Structures are given as structure tokens and as C-alpha cells.
Amino acid sequence: MLILTADRIIVGDGKTTIENGYIKINDKGQIAETGEVKNLKKKSSDTIVSYEGCSIMPGLFDLHVHFGNFWHFKDKDIYNDFLISLYSATNMKIALSKGVTTIRDVMGPDGLMTSLKNAVKLGYIQAPRIFHTNQAIICTGGHCWYYPDKVIMEADGVDAVRRAVRLQAREGADFIKAMGNHGNKVDFDRNEMAAIVDEAHRLGKKCSVHATIEESIDIAIDAGADTIEHGTFMNEKQAEKIAKSGQVWIPTLSAYSFWANEALNPSTAKRRDSPHFYEYAVRLGQFYINSAKANEATLKKYYDMGIKVATGSDNGVAEIADELELMCKYGLTPQQAIECATSNSADVCDIGDTVGKITMDYCADLLVTKGNPLDDIRTIRNVMDVYQNGKSLFAIKYIDLDGH
């Protein structure tokens, strides 16, 4: 039996911490027991790892990531399928190194994530647990229409959007992603969005909808979308509807904060190795500044109203530490933020009964950080080790409780 000890075990349920705790992990990579070190009963055959001055929490989730986002690069024309796969695999390795053990890619090149899932099964790459939407479904000329056609699928009308959903499901999508608006323009009307969600549910898939303005948010809520992505300018009435329905809000706070900072510092954006950054900073600057202000004003308010919040970075390398820091800056406690990034997110993926908490019979996907994130969430960046299915990814030297 592998036994981990630490100054504290943060369970991931938003309330429970075991001070001076231990975790027993069986040979199946599952948590067999937890408790306080003073009550630990060990055998001579046990292997013990002692993390002094550290905290252990469940592995983190990023439910809004784009690991194959080559389309922003200045040299994007050289990115064929082979290079995109290598780039994406590297991003997954980076995500794991930061303690992100489960991801949901919500728009990428057709077939990329299915291939990477197969590569994980065959042992060719090491990656977080993968959920994905394959391509995003958009209306003609809708949000992201200017991205390569391998990334998006254009469809118009009820019959066409149903077929688009079926095609994504055929290609292995775990979720269906639909774009609800482009800037201030609603993309799919109520009938089209209702058809997308209905077809996804008929096929046993959940549906996530990009919706940033009030009208598109309303359409997504009424259609029964399982997750509202961004939800930037959600109003109070809509928040009440989401709280009652059990739909989940994934606000992607860090993306809007990042672009707002770029807009406020365009000279910095211009120096980046991509015209995309400067163009966004200049053309959409005020939108992102307003978005960041809206998030700061509403996150805690809507959370306290009962909305279930999960975490997504809208990034290529799963910057969930940024997301958690902003959640705390905007009013959540570190316990609440960590719950959003663990058990809440696991529920979105329908694996909340086996992943996302440190409790008996759950998968031992774990993040070990130096310090106490309950006092300072920024210490979540001080990664000491990451466990995936009970195995250390950092391959540190095992020591017993007495330091031998």
C-alpha cells in the first residue's frame, strides 16, 4: 500500500480539510483510506511518502481548453496534422505538470482529441484524462467562422444542425459544443439551439454553449444547455433560472482578465510573437475590459444564489491556477474555488462518483503543493508532485515518516 502524508488534505467538497492527514492508495490506483496521521496504522510492506509543509488536493479540471489552438500562430501555415498533434501532446504534458489531471477540449481540429485519447490508451503519450467536443458547431459566418474549417463545422437550420451534432458524435465527441453568439449578434435562433441540445441529449451527450450576451444566454438556458460557457453578461434573472435548473456556469474568468490586461497595455501585446494578440487588444479591448468588470461584479453574487460553477481557462495549456486566483479575488473562498476545480467539474463530466474528491474508492488523481492554498490560493502554483491513478508523475524518492 502506498501512503502519502501531508500537513493537510483538502478533500475537494468545498468544506472538509484533514489536518496532518494521510492517504492510503491501493494497487488499483484508488484511495483506500484517509485520516489523521496520529491514527495511521501501517504495515512493514507499506511505502510512505511524507510531504512536509505541503497540502494535497484532488487533481484539477480544466473544462474549457483548446490544446490544438495553432490557428493563432504567426506561422500557422506550417501546422499540418502531424505538427498539431505534437504541439497538443506537449500542451497536455504541461497541463499535467501543473496538476491538471482532467481536461475537456471544447473546440479543436477534427479527430485530434480522439487520436490523442487513443495515443494515451496505447501508452504513446502521457496526458490528463480527456473529454472533448471535437469541432465546434457554428452558423454560417458565426463565431470563429474565420478559423480553419478543420476546427469548426458550419450548419444552418434545424435539420442541418442535427446532422452536425450526429457527425461530431460519430467522430468521438464526448460533449457537443455550439456557438451561441458572435460579438453582439445572436448566431443560432431558438429553434436551432433547441435542436442542437435535443439531438445531443438524444445521443447521450451533454451540450456546452458559448454564450456571452444576454439574448444568447437566454436561448442557451431555455434550450437546456448543460453548461453555459463564459456567460459574461448574464443577468440576475438568468442566474436564478440556472440555479434552479442545475445547469452549470463555466465563466472562464482568466481569459477575459488576460485580454483586458492586453487591451490596457497594447504596447506589451504588440511585442508578442503573434499579430493575433495586438489585433485583439486594439479591436476588442473595451469588450474585454467590460467583461472582466462584469465577472468581478457577479461571480460571488451568482455563486451565492446557488449556481454551480466549474472551471475552464479558455487557454491552450490549462492555466487553472489563474482561474482559481481570480475566483478568490472576486470573492470565493479558496475552499469554494478548489471545489469548483475538482468535484464540481467532475460532476459536469459525469465522473463525480469516482473522481474529484479525496475519499474512499475514488481515483487517486492528486495535486501536492508546497504551502497552504487555504491561506493563500497562489501557493497552488508551488507544485511538488502530481499523481495520476495513484502513480507519481514526478518520480520523487520515497521516504518514511521518520525520514529514513
N, C-alpha and C positions, 0 to 999 in steps of 0.2 A: 504494500500500500504506500502511495506517495502522500506525504503530509506537508502542507505548507503552513507556516505560521507568520503572523504579521502584527503590527501594533493595532490594526483594526481591519475588520472585514465589513465592507459596505455591501449589504445584501442585494440592493437594486430594486427594492419595493417602495422606495421613497420615504422610509421611516426607520428601518432597522439597521443598527450597527453592532457588531460584536467586537468589543474592545479586547485587545490581547487575545486574538482569536486564532483558530486553526481550521484548516480544510483538509479532509481526507479524500483522496481521489483513487478510485479503483482502476483495475487494468483495462476497463472499457472506456476510460476517459470520463467517467461520471462522478459526480460528487456523492460520496458515500456517507459523509458526516461533517457537521460543523459544530463549533462550540468554543468555549474559552480554554485557553492553554492550560489553565490550572486543573481542568477536568480531563485533559487529554490522556488517553490510555494508549501506549504504543507497544509494538512488538519489536523484537530484535531484527526482524526481516523488513521493517518499515524503513523507507528512505525519507529523511526530513530535510526540508529547505526552510531556513529561517530568514525572513526578510525584516530585519530590524530597522525601525524608523520608517516603515513603509505601510501602505494601505493596499488592500486587494479588493477589487470590484469586478463585476461581470465584464466581459468583453463588450466594447461599444458597437453601436449600429450607426451606419450612415445610410439612410433610406432615400437620399436624393443625390446621386453621384453620376458623373459621366466619365468613366475611365478611358473611353476611347475618343476623347474630345480633341482630336487632331485638327479639326476644322478651324480652330482659332490661330493656328501657327502660320507664321510668315512663309515657311517652306512647306505648307500643307500639300503641295502638288507631288512631293516625293513620297507621301504616305500611302503606299499600297497596302493590301490586306495583311501582308507579312509584317511590315513595319508597325502597323496599327496594333497587331496582336502583341508584338514585343513591347511596345510602349505601354499598352494596357496591363500587361503582366507585371511590368515594373511598377506601375501605379498601385497595383494590388499588394505588391511586396512592401511598398512604402506605407500603405494603409495598415497592414499587419504590424509593422514596426511601431505604429502609434497606438496600438491597442484596439484597432477597429477589426473585429473578428467576423462581422456580418455586414454585407453591403446590398443595396438594391440600386442597380444601374437603370436609370429611367429614360434613357434615350441613347442609342449608340448604333454603330454600323450593323446592318442586317447580318445576323448569325454570329457576331463576335462573342457575345456573352455565352451563348450555347456552346461554342467551341472551347471557350476558356473553362466552363464548367466540366467539360469532358477532359480537358487537359489536367484539371485538378484530380479527377477520378483516376486517371491513368498515371498520376504521380509525376507529371512533367513540370508542373509549377506548384508553388505554394501560394495560397490566396485565401482571403476571407470566404466565408460561406456566401454564395452568390444567389441573389434573386435579381430578376431583370424584366424589362418590358420589351426587349428587342428594339424595334424602331418606335418612334412616336407617331401617332396618328394626328394629322393636321388637315384643315380645309385648304383648298387651293388658294395659295397666297397667304396662308395663315402664319402663325408664329413659327419661326425657324424655317420658313419656306426657302430661304437663301442658303441653308446648309446643304451639303451634298445629298443627293437623293438616296444614297445608301443608308442615311441616318433617319430620314422621315418618310412617311407614306401619306400622300395627299388623297383625300376622299371627300366627296360631296354627296349629300342626300342620304336618306335612311338606308337604302339598300347597299350603297357603296360603303358606308361606314361599318355596317355589319360585316361585309366581306373583309374589310380591312382588319377588323378585330379577329376574324377567323384566320386570316393569314398570319398575324402576329402569334396567335396561339399555336398554329401549325409549326412555326419556327421556334417554338420552345419558350415563349414568353410566360413568365410566372404571373405577371401583372399586365394590365393594359394601360397605356399612357395616352391621354388625349390632351391636346392644347385648346384651352377654352377661350383665350383671347390673345390678341397681338396689340400691345400698347393699349390704347383706349377703345379698340374695336373688338366686339364680340366675334368669335370665329364660328363655332358650331351653335346653331339655334337649339331651342329646347327639344324639338323632335329628334334632331341628330344626336344630341348628347344623351338623351334618354335611350336611344337605340344603341349607342356605344356601351353604356353601362349595362343595359339589359342583356346585350349579347355577351359581354364579358362574364356577367354573373351566370348566364345560361351555360357557359363553357366552364364554369367553376373557377373563374379568375376574378381577382379584385381589380378595381379600376381606380387609377390616380389621375387627377385632372389639374393641369396648370391653370390657375385662375388668380388673377391679381386685382381686378377691378370688381366693383360691387355687382354689376349685372352678370358677369361670368361666374362669380362666386355663387350667386343665387341659382343660376342654371345648374351648376355642378351639384349643389346641395340638393335641389329638388329632383335631379336625375338619380340621386342615390350614390354618388361617387364615394368610394371608401376612404380615400384620402384627398384632402384639399392641399395642393402643393402651392406654397407661397401664401396665398390668402391675404395679400398685403394690405388691401384697403377694406377688409371685412368690417361690416358694421355690427352694432350690438345685437340687433335683431337676428342677424345671420349667425352670430356666435351662439345665441340661445338655441337656435334650430340645430346647430351642430352638436351642442352639448346634449340635447335631448335625443338626437338620432344615434349617437355613438360614433359618428364619423370622426376621423382623425385629422388634425391640423399639423402639417409639416411646414413651419414658417421659413426655413432657410435664412435665418437672420444674418448669418455671416456673409452670405453673398451680397446682400443689399448694403451691409456695412462696408464691405470691401469696395464696392463700386461707388458708394457715397464718398469714401475717402479719396478714391481716384479722381472723382469729379472736383473735390475740394483742392486737390493737388495735381492739376493737369500736367505740370512740368515733370513730375515723377512718372506719370502714366506715359508720357511721350518717350521717356528713356527706356521703357521696357522693349524687349525684343519682339514686339508684335504690334502692328498698326491697330489691331482689334482693341487693345486697351485704351489707346488715346482716342480713337473714334468713339468708343462707348462713353468715355469720360466727358467728352465735349457734347455729343449729341443727346445723351440720355442722363446727363449729370443731375439735373433738377429732379427728375423722376426718382432716381436712386436716393437722393438726399431726402425727398419727401417720404419714400418708402421706409428708410431707416428710422425716421422720426415716428412714423406710424407704428412700426414694430415696437419701438421703445414705449410708446404710449399704451399699447393694447395687450402686449404679451401676458403680463401678470393679471390684468383685468379679466381677460378671457379665460385664462387658466383657472382663476378663482371662480369663474362662472361654471366650471365643470368640463370644459373642453379637454379632450385627451390630446396631448401634444407629443409628437415624436420628432426625432432629429434627422436632419438632412443638410448637407453643406452646400449643395449645388456646385460641386467642385470636381476636379479630376483626381485628387489624391486624398479624399476623405478627411477634411480639416474639421473634425468634430470637436476638438479642443476649442477652436474659435467659437463654435456654436454654443458650447456649454458656458464659456466665459460671458458671452453676450446674454444668455438666459439669466445668469446670475446678476449681471449688470442691470438688466431690465426688471429684476425683482424676484425671480425664483430663488429658492434656497439651493445650495449645492446638492442636497438630497433629492430635491424635486427634479433638478436638471439631470442628475445621473439616472433617475428613474425614466425620464423621457428618452435617454440614450440607451437604455437597457431593456427593462421589462415592457415598457410602453411600445417600444419599437418592435420587440419580439412578438407582441400581440398582433401588430399590423401584418407580420409575416406568417401568422398562424402557427408560430412555434413557441408561444409564450408558456406552454406547459412543460417545455424541456430546455429552453434557453432563455437567458436574460436575467436570471437570479442566481444567487449563491445559496442553494438549498438542496436537500437530499434528492437524488435521482436526476438532477439537472446536469446538462453537459458542462464540463469544466472548461469553458471559454472564459479566460480571466485576464485582467489587466493589473499589473503590480506597479505602483507609482511610489516614488520617494516623497515623503511628507504626508500631509493630511488635507485632501481636497475638500473636506467638510469645513475646514477653516479658511482655505484659500483654493478655489477651484483651479487656479493656474498651475498648481502642482500636478495636475493630471498630465502635464507635458513631460514630467520627470519620469519617463518610462524606464523601469528596472527590468521588467520581464513581461512576456505575453505568453499565455497558454492557449493552445487550440486543441480541443478534445483531450485535455489533460496532459499535453506534452509541451514542454518549454520550447519556445522558438529561439530563445537567446542562448540556450545550452549552457547555463551557468553551472558552476561547481556546486554540488550538493554538500551541505554541512548539517550536522545535527544540532539539537538545541543547546548543547554545551560548547559548540564551536569546534568540535573535533572533525 
